[in-house]
């Protein structure tokens, strides 16, 4: 549909979305740059993400704008950069190795559900910092139910039909959220009284010690909202990207073999390029949203306040002038040409660029390296898997089904 609209109308066209109003889709890099570098007072991303507020909470960095957004963003930035993120690598490797070693060989096996289990386990350890077996199992089960609701197309359909505010009032949705909230608030309360807080490196422990500019600590509600935000933003998305990476690699044996050969060396150049090409060709989210608070001229059009401008990740990543043979899987294209700021946008851009972008790519690198070291991999079906919309994410139609050797 996006291709058809672009062919007919060009790099700027309008869609009408139920409960969302007018979306102006953008594919031109200069227009995308204007959105990402625009005044945050005018380009509201949080307002464009209000469909998430009933579930993630009013303090989520995803639904806030302007000063409140920057305040929460500053509190969340430290764990995702520098040595602290590198410290998570050992935990990721241990979880990945244990999970991958449990997979069967010689039979068709769907990877996406297992990638989801793996990324959830990584989040439970690195974000929530839960170690106790019984409490870990309780939280894992509750969060899995919450995530299944948010990523099931049939269950999420009422959100689009009723609107998010009315959806939250449904009794079964309320019960689901109440169960998750009770367990998260229990973890927050336990962490506030922990005697080893300074020795812990999980993100919840860091948030307990974080302070706003005025010196006040984060409230329990703020921490709950940001923990769920990190869960939703980092679980399904990373698992899906890992699944797409394997789906693409097994249909290009030469590239899989090159990646396997590199995994026995200290280099990660081809691994990095593989991840970047996967995120280009198969972005998990196909659009970025900003709602205008004032009239703005973009690409020669005067757009009124209230309209949402939506850079199209899908179309930007398939621009043949920037990516020759755009539909081919070619990690080599990134070996000597790093991704462009406004032409490679799987994590959005500007002051709203995904906080966990580096974390996600680091996690993908760890998991892929463990996988190619441990198994020969071939596709269960020689035909490429089509893109399948699972709620708001774009997943492999058959869950990246492979045969491991």
Order of alpha helices (4+ residues) and beta strands (2+ residues): alpha-beta-beta-alpha-beta-alpha-alpha-alpha-alpha-beta-alpha-alpha-alpha-alpha-alpha-alpha-alpha-alpha-alpha-alpha-beta-beta-beta-beta-alpha-alpha-beta-beta-beta-beta
